[in-house]
Amino acid sequence: MKRIAQVTHNYLPHLGGIEFYVKRLFEDLARSNNGFIVDILTTDLDTPTLNRKEEARYFPVDVAFMRNPFSTRLVSHLRKHPYDLMHLHSIWFLPCLLAVIFRKRARIITTIHGVFPDKASILLRLFLSLYKPLALYILKCSDRIVVLSESERRKLLNHFSIEAENVVVIPNGICIEAHEPVEKESIVLFTGRIIPDKNPDVLIEAVAKLKNRISSLRIVFVGPIEESYRIELMQLAQNLKVATLIEFVAPLDQSFPEEKALLMNLYRRAKVFVSLGAWEGLPTRIMEAMQFETACITYSSGGSSDLVIDGYNGIVIVELDAELLASRLEKVLLNDDFRATLGINARKTILEKYDWNKISQKLISLYEEILGHY
């Protein structure tokens, strides 16, 4: 029996791409019959007590800077409980650094869910530059480094002096849903954490430029948002006279079947899905929209431009510019045939390359390879 730790700074019920990635991998490891005993080690950063998952250990945070948590309880656990393999889910967060420092004889696999932001505040860039030597330490201690796309691999090797042969590309993926085409509505859908780094304000500004040219248009935001930021976005919308076109939907947790069904229905019905995050790995929210033949417009951060091929299965914009986004939205919304072609090719792409069942098998095979060298 081999003991494995999945280490992440946040976990469900906190919502995010990494959280669902770890959840699905945990479930597949439990079903694999490979003799793995798996723990999920995380912190209670921004995590409500209600609906915490029994498979995870939530260690209390003593202090956090820029959402980077430190936990003495986690340190104590790592000292007392040796693992054969630790799978880390970031190079930028302290729990993963602590896991490396106190790993004893454990092998290390590190998955990077976004190497470096394409756009960041001065404070964040300063923090990342100061933290970079610690991130490099994690990378150099890793037996294998997993990135989610070829572009992320190039970015990683450009930013860090590490051995290229230790870096492998294993993309993200989704559990593909059955699909029956439905009549689309004039919804521009935006899901995930609604924070400044995801640039929802650019979408609001873009839609404001179209409000007199496209009827029945509305933006639906789905995901967690701080009330102060929601008020800020609504104030922007009121100033641009599009407040009535905007709807905020509470976060939907896919680990609950009813909430997952509601989210999947929104992906099905939307004419367009928009992703504008400045710091991305390979966003599953884009994949979830693509599987339902929903046309996607994405900013070219992280692996997004590996997933979406401009003009074939979606639209890629290279600048976070409201005028540029508005022109692409208009083209997709007003051209039914073009939009339908993008959608058909989008689902084809997901079926061919991003089936989670195949991807998780690659990860399990990687575990077996690394543990075989133990």
N, C-alpha and C positions, 0 to 999 in steps of 0.2 A: 504493500500500500504506500503510495506516495502522497505526501501532504503538500498542497498547493495553496498559495495565498493570492487572491486578486486584491490589489491595493489601489484605492482611488480616494480622492479627497472628498467626493460627494457620492451619494447613492440614493436610490429611491427611498422615500417618496419625493425627494428633490428631483425635479424633472430636467433631463438633458440627454444629449446624445451618448455621452460616455456611460451614463447610468444605465441606459437600456442596452448598450453593447455588453456591459459587464453582466447584466441580468441574463441575457440570452446565452452568453458563453457559459455562465454558471449552470444553467439548465441543461445545456448540451453536454457539459462535462459530467454532470450527475447521471445522465442517460448513457454515457459512453461505455460503461462496463470495463473501464481500463484500470480500475483500482485506484482512482484518484479520490482523495478526501480534500474538499475545497472549502476554504474560508474566504469570505469577503471582508476585508479590513478597510474601514472608512471612518469618517468623523461625523459629528452631529452638526457641522457647519450649515446653517440655514435650513436645517432639516426638522420639520415638525415631528413631535412624538407620535402623533396619530398616523397609523398606516405604515409604520416602519416594518421592514421585511425581516422575517425570522432567519433568513440565510445570512444576514449581515451582522457584523459587530460594529456598533457605532461608538467610537471613542470620543469622550467630551473634549472640546477645544479649550485650551488654556488661553491662547492668544492667536489672533489672526491679523495679518496685514495684507490689504488688497485681496481679501478672500483667500489668503494662503494660510491654512490652519496648522498650528503646532499642538500636539497632544502628548503630555507625559504618560497618560494611560496607554497610548499606542506604543510608546517606547518600552514601557514595562512589559507589555504583551510580547513584543518582538524579542525582548531579552529572554523571556521564559519559554517561548514556544518556537522551536526550530521548524523550518519548512524545507522541503526538498527543492521547491521551485516557487519563485515569486514572479507574478505577472503584474508589472507596474503600468498604470494608465496615464502617465504624463511624465515629462521631465521638469515641469515648472512648479510642482507643488511639493510642499514639505513632507507629507506622508510617504511619498515615493522615495525621497531622499533618506528619510529615517529607515525605511525598509532596506535600502542598500547598506547603510551604515551598520545596522544591527542584523544583517542577513545570516551571520554565521557561515554555514557551508552552502547555503541555498544558491541554486542557479537563478539567473535573472533574465526574463524577457521583458522588454519595454515596448509598449505600443504608444505611438505618438499621435494624438488626435488633434493635429494642428501644430506645425513646427514653430511658426513665428507669424505674428499678425502682419497683414499688408498695410494696415492703418491702425495707429494707436496713439493714445494721448502721450504727452511728454512724460508724465509721471509713470505710465506703464512702460514706456521705452526705457526710462531710467532704471526702473525695477528689474526689467528683463536683462539689461546689460550688467547690472550688479550681480544678478542671480546666475548668469550664464556659466561661470566656472563650476557652479554646483550642478547645473544641468549637464555639463560636459562630464563631470565625475560620474553621474548616473549612466550616461551613455558608455563610457569606457569600462564600467563594471558590468555591462549587460552582455550576456552570451549571444543574444540576438536582439536586433532592433526592428520592430515592425512599423512600417509607414503605410498609409492608406492609398497612396497613388504614386505614380512615377514623378509627378511634379513635386510632391512633398519629399520624395527621396532626393531629388536634385537640390531642393532648398536646404534640406538637412545637411547634405554633404558640403554645401556652399557655406553654411553658417558654422559648422563644427568640424574640427580636424579629427575624424574617426575613420576606422577601416571600412571601406565600401562593401567588402564581402560580408560584413556582419549585418548589413541593412537589407531587409527583404520587404517586398511589396505584397501585402495581403489586404485587399480592399475591404471596406465596410460592406454590409449587405442588409437585406430585409427578408422577412418571412412573407413571401409573395401571396397576395390575396387573389381569390377568384374575381374575375372582372366581366361584367356585362355593361356595355356602353349605355350611358344615360344622357338625357338632355342636359347640357351644361347651362349654368346660370352666369350672369355677369358679375361673378365674384372674383376679386383678386385676393388670394389667400396668402397669409403670412403666419407661419407657425414657429414654435420654439420659444426660447427665452426672449422676452421683449425688453431689450437693454440697448443702451447707446451703441455698443459695438456691433449690433445687428442692423443698425441704420434704418429703423422704421420711419424716421422723419423724412428720409429721401423718398420713400414710397408715397407718403402723404403729399409731399410737394409735387411729385410727378402726377398723381391723380388729380390734383387741383388744376393742372394744366389741361386736363382732358375733360373736366366736368361739363363743359358746354358742347363737347363733340361726341360723347358717348353716353347714351341714355341708360338709366337703371344701373349704373356702375356703383359698386360698393367694395370697400376693403373690409375683410374679416381677419382680425388678429386673434390668434389662439395661443395662449401660453401664459406663464407667470410673468407678472409685471409689478414693480413697485408703484404704489398709489401716487407718489409724487411724480413719477415719470409718466404715468397715464395722464395725469392732469396737465403736464407739460405738453404731451402730444395732442391732447384735445384742445389746448389753447392755440397751438399751431394750426390745427384743423379749423378752428373757429376764425382765426385771422385770415385763413385762405378760403373761408366760406365752403368748407367741405365736411363740417362736423356731422351732418346728417348722413353722410356716406360711410361713416366708420362705425364698426361694431367690435367690441372687445368680448371674447368668449373666455370663460375661466379655463385654467389649465386642465387638460384631459390626460389622465394617466393610463397608458396602454396596458398596464398590468391588470386593469379592471375591464372585463369584456364589454360592459355597457359604454364606458367612456371611449374605449378603442373604436367601437362601432360608430359612435358619433363623429370621431375624428376622421375615420375612413370615409364616411359619407360626405364630409366637407371636401376631402380630396377629390372624390368622385364628381361632385357638383361644380367645383370651381372651373372657370374657363382658364384662369392663369394662376400659377403659383410663383411667388417671388421670394428669393433668398439673397440678402445683401450683407451677410456677415463678413467682417473684415478679418476674422481669425477662425478658420475652418480646417477640419481634417478632410472628411468625405461625408457630407451631411446626409443622414438617412432621411431627413424630412424632404429633401429633393427627390430621393428615390421613391418615397411613399407617394408623392404626387405623380411621378412619372409612371408608376405601375398602373395608374388609373387613366392613362392617356391624357393627362392634364399638362398643357403647355407650361414649361418652366422658363423663367428668366432669372439668371443668377449672376452675381458679381464673381469675377474670376479669382477669388481667393482660395488658397489651399488646393484641394483636389476637385473643387467644383467644376473647373474647366476640363478636367479629365473625364468627368462623368457626363457633362453636358457639352455636346459638340455644336458649336454655333451654326444655326441654320439647318441642322439635321434633326436633332432630337430636343432642341430647345434654343434659347438665346443666351449668349454670354455678353455681359458688358464689362469693359475694362476700366471704367471710371465710375465712381459713386457720384453721379451727376443726375439731377432730377430731370433736366431737359432730355438727356440721352435715354433715361429710363422711360420717360413719357412717350418718346418716339417709338420705342420697342413695344411698349404696351399697346399703343395705338395700332401698330402693324399686326400684332397678334390678335387683338380683340376684334378688329374690323375685317379680317381676312379669314373666313371660316375654313376654307380649304387648306390654307397654310397652317392654321392652328391644328386642324385635324391630322395633317401629315406629321407635324412635330409630335403630337400625342401618340400616334401609332408607332413611330420610331422610338419614342421614349420607352414605351412598354417593352418593345422588342429588346432594347438595350438592357433593361433590368432583368428580363428573363434569361438573357444570354450570359450576363457577366456578374450579377449582383444578388444571386440566390444565397441567402444566409446559410442554408443547409450545406451547401458546397464550401462556403467560406469557413464555417466553423470546423469542418473536417480538416481544412488546411491548418488551422490553429492547433487542433488536437494532435495532428501529425507533427507539428513543430514541437509541441510539448514532449512527445515521445522521442523525437530526435535529440532534444536537449537533455532529457532525463536519461537517455541511453548512453550518454557520454559521462554520466555521473561517476 
